């Protein structure tokens, strides 16, 4: 029996080693939506400080034979057999996957408040300034299903108190339900944002606050797997991702300040040739420091340029194209990728409404925003 066990162990070890050597190495993990580690180069310095060993271990783990199958096996065992409530920080509730985010970080919220106040004082003291809070999925799922939950009421109170007299609040949570979000991803679905856009238009004082999302043409992309599906390694069925077009979005131009190039509103070409690991990047090309969306038609009809500058996170990528219905120009600023001290080099703040549109995770952890 001992010989059989030793023989099986030898076969497994040698077989795994041979498979590792022979199998082609992938450059990215589609399920986890990240690039995999490359083989590190050894040097005297990296060997002495131990960094080479750590990098090599990461490389071996990333390229272990049948890695995806083992990840799935572990996840199903943890949830199905051990009855764990979550796997890799991801829990399942009401048919949705979500990542735990708690507790309320009052220092993070205070940092966000101070950044808004500082930006207003420095760059747009006389503009109309607004803010909104985009609820994350835990807002709808966590507490009702017995998971630890952020104190959303206190978050709202801290923002209201800190921004009193500085920015006007626009409430949008009442226009959303959990089904307005992807089941396997953190983001909301563009085709479900009609109520949100109406709330924003009304709060921004647009003359025509009504918004007909049914007037848009829906385009469907199959086999969308959200980031939580990969992180949880659980067998969620693939979803569809939808993007909306009409004459306005078809004719609009998007100026990318980083690349000094003009692009389209929806960039479906990113789905091919591994140009993007995330299908959500079809909306404006994904994360960018500064984007300027220009409407080809005169929204007001009188030649006056109506402008909106939105400080945003990734949720703004699918929202911004719909805001072109009421603005000639929508400027998107993502302070995760550009310092607040540099934005005046690229953005003209005159004659513009200002909107801070962050999801609760950003308001709660504003340290990721660059001063």
N, C-alpha and C positions, 0 to 999 in steps of 0.2 A: 504493500500500500504506500509506503514511504517513497519507494522508487517511482511509482506511478505519479504521485504528487510532485516529486522533484522533476520528473520528465515533463509533466504538464506546465509547471512553472517555467522550465527552460524553454519550452516551445512558445509560451506566451511572451516571454521577455525577448527571445530572438526574433519571433514573428513581428512583434511591435517595433523592434529596432529596424528590421528589414523594411517594414511598411513605411516607417518614418523616412528612411533613406530614399526609397523608390518613389513614393507618392509625390506628385507635383505639389509645390507649396503655393497656397492661395495668398493673395495680397490683401484681401479684405474679408470680413465676415458680414454677409448680407443680413443675417438674423440679428446681430448685435449692432449693425450699422456703424462699424468702426474698422479702421485699417489694422491689419495684424502686424505684429512685431517682425522686423527683419533681422537676419543673422548679424549679431554685433561683431565688430572688429576688435580683436584683442590688441592691447597695447600694454606697455609696462605700467603706465599710470592706472589704467582701468583694472589691471590684475592686482595691483597693490592696494587700491582703495576699495576693492570688492564690487565695483559697479559692473564689471564684465560678467561676474557670476550671476548677479541679479538680472541683467539684460538677457543672458543666455537662458536662464530659467523661464523668463517671460516668453522668449522665442519658442522654446520647447513646448510649453503649455499651449501656446497659440496654434501650433502646427501638429499637435499630437494626433495620430491616426484616429478617425471616427470621433473626433472631438465633439461635433454637434450631437451625435447619437448619445454619447456619454452625458452631455449636458442635459439632454431631454430625459434620459433615464434617471438622473439624480433629481431633477425637478419633479417628475411624476412620482418618484418614491417618497420625496419629502412631503408633497401635498396629498397624494392618494393613499399612501400607506401610513406614514407617520402623522398624518392629519395636521400638518403645520399650517398656520393661517397665512403665511407668506413665504415667498422664495426669492432670495436675492433682493429683499426689500420691496418686492412687488406683491400685492395682494389682489385677490379676485373677489368682486362683489357686484351683484346685479348684472352679471354678464360682461362687466368691464374689468380691465386690468388697470391698476393705478399704483403709484409709488408713494409710500408713506412720507409725509412732510409735516413735522411738528417738532417742538412746540412753537408758539409765537416768539419771534426774535425781536423784542422791543428795541434793542440797539440797532438792528438792521432797519427797522421801520423808521427810526429817528434819522438814520443816515440818509434814507430816501427822502424824507421831508426836507432835510437840510440841503440836499442836492437840488431839489425843485426850487427852493427859495433862493439859493445861490444863483442858479441858472436864470431865474427871472430877474433878479437884481442886476446881474451882469449883462445879459443879452437882450431881454425883452421886457423892461419894466413897465411899458405902457400898452403892451398887447393884452388881448383877452386870453386868459389862461384857464384850462380845464384839466381835470384828471378823471380817470375811471379805473376801476379794479376789475380785472378779468378773473373770474373764479377758476381755480384749478379743479380737477375732478374730485379731489377729496372733499371739497365743499358740499358735494352732493352725495358722496358715498361713505366717508369715513365714520362719522359719529353714528349714523343710523345703522351701520353694520358692526358696531362695537370696536372700531379701530381708533387708536389715538388720533385726535384731531386738533388742528390749530384753532385758536380762539379768534374766529373771523370777526365777531362783533367788536372785540377789542382792537383788532387791526383797523377796522373801519373808523372806530372812535379816535385812535391815535392819528390817523391821516386827517380826519376832519378837524381835530383840534390843532394839529401842526400846520395845516394849510389854510386855516381860516383867514380870509382876507387876501390870500395869495392866489388861490385857484378854486374854481367852482367844480363841484362834484357832479358827475353824470352817472347815474345808477343804471347798470345793464344786467345784473344778475337775475332779475325777475323775468328777463326775456330769454333765459336759458334753462335747459334741463340737462340731465346727464346724457340723454340720447342725442344731444347736439354735439357730442364729442365722439371721436373715434374710439372704438372698444379697446384697441391695442396700443393707443398712442395718447400723448398728453394733450394734443391740439384739438381745437374745435373744427367742425365741418363747415366749409364755406357756404354750402347750399342751405345751411340752417341758420344763417346770420341775419335774416331779414329783420327780426325784432330788435336785434342789437343795433343794426344800422339806423333804424327808426329812432331808437332811444338817443343815439349819438347826434343825429341830425336835429332832433328836438332840443337837446341840451345845448348844442352849438348855436342854436338860434337860426337855423336854416329856414328860409321862407317856405320851402316845400319839404316838410319833414316826412311825409309819406314815402315809403320805399317799396316798390313792387319787385321782389326777388323772382317772382314767377315770370317776369318779362325777359329773364336771362336764358340763354341756351346752356343746357348742362352737357358737359363732356366727362365721360367716365373712363378711368384708368383702373384696370383690374389688378389683383394680386398685390395690394398694399398691405405691408406688414409693419405695424407701428413699433416704436422703440421698446415699449414694454413687453411685447411678445418675445423679442430677442433676449431681453434682460431676464425675463422670467423663465425662458426656455420651456414654456408650456405650449401644447398643441392647439393654439387658437386658430380658427379658420381665417383665411386671408379676407381683407375688406376691399372695398372700392373707394378710390379717392376721386372726388368730383371737383371740377373747376368751371366757373361761370363766365360766359362771354356775352357781349352785346356790341353794338357799334362803337360805344365809348371805349371799352377795353381793347377792342380790335385795333383801334386807331391811336390809342395812347402810346407814348414813348416813355421809356424808363432810362434815365441817365444814371449810370453807375460811376460815382465819383472815384472809387478805388481804382477801377480799371480804365477810367476815362473813355467809356464806351456807351453806346446807346443800344438798349435791348428791348425785348417785348415784355408785356405784362406776365405772360405765362411761358415758361421755358421748358417745354416738354422734351427738348433735345437732351436735357440732363439725365434722362432716364436711360440713355444708351451709352455704351462705351465706358461705363464706370465713372462718368463725370460727376456723379453724385451718389452718395450712399443712402440718401433719404428722398423718397418720392415727394415729400412735402416741399422740397426745394423747387418744384415747378412753379410755385408762387413767388414771383419776382427773383428767382434764382437763389433763394435761401438767405442766410445771414450775410448782411452787408453793412458797412459802417454808415454810409449815407447814400440814399437813393432819392432821385427826384422824378416823380411821376407827372407827366405833362399831358393834359387833356387837349385834344385837337379841336374841340368845339368850345364856343364861348358860353359858359354855364349861365352867367347872369343875363346875357343878351344885350348888355349895354357897354361892353368893352372893358368893364372894370375887372381886374384880375382878382379872383377869390383864391386865397392860399391857405393851406393847413399844414402846419409843421407838427409831426407826431413823433414823440419820443417813445420808442416801441421795443418789444421783444419779438420772438418768432411768431406769436399770435397775430401780429400786425401784418405779416406777409400775405395772409389770405383775406384780411379785412380791408386793407388799403385800396385794392382795385375797386371795391364797391363804393368807396367814399368819393370817387371821381364823379359820381352823379351830381354832387353839389359843389365840387371844387375844381377850378381850372388847374391847380397844381397841388400835389400832395408830396411833401418832403418827409422822408423817413430817416430818423436818426437813431442808431443803435449804440448806446453808450457802453455796451459790452465790448465793442470793437473800435471805438474811437474815444479819446479823452475829451471830457467836457471843455477843457481849456482850449481845444483845437477847433471846435465846431464852427466858430465864427469865420474861419478861413474858407469854409465851404458852403455855409448856409447864410442866406440873407433873411433877416427876421422881420423886416419892415412889411407892413400890410399883410399880416398873417395871424390866424388863430393858432394857439398853441394847445396841444393835447398830449398829456402824459397817459399812455395806455399800456399798463403793465399787468401781467398776471400776478396772482397773490404770492407766488414763489419769489418773484423779483422784488415786490414791495417788502417781503419778509427777509430778503437776503440782498440788500442793496450794495453790499460790499463788492459784488461782481461788476458793478458799474464803475467806469473809470472817471476819476475826478479831472 
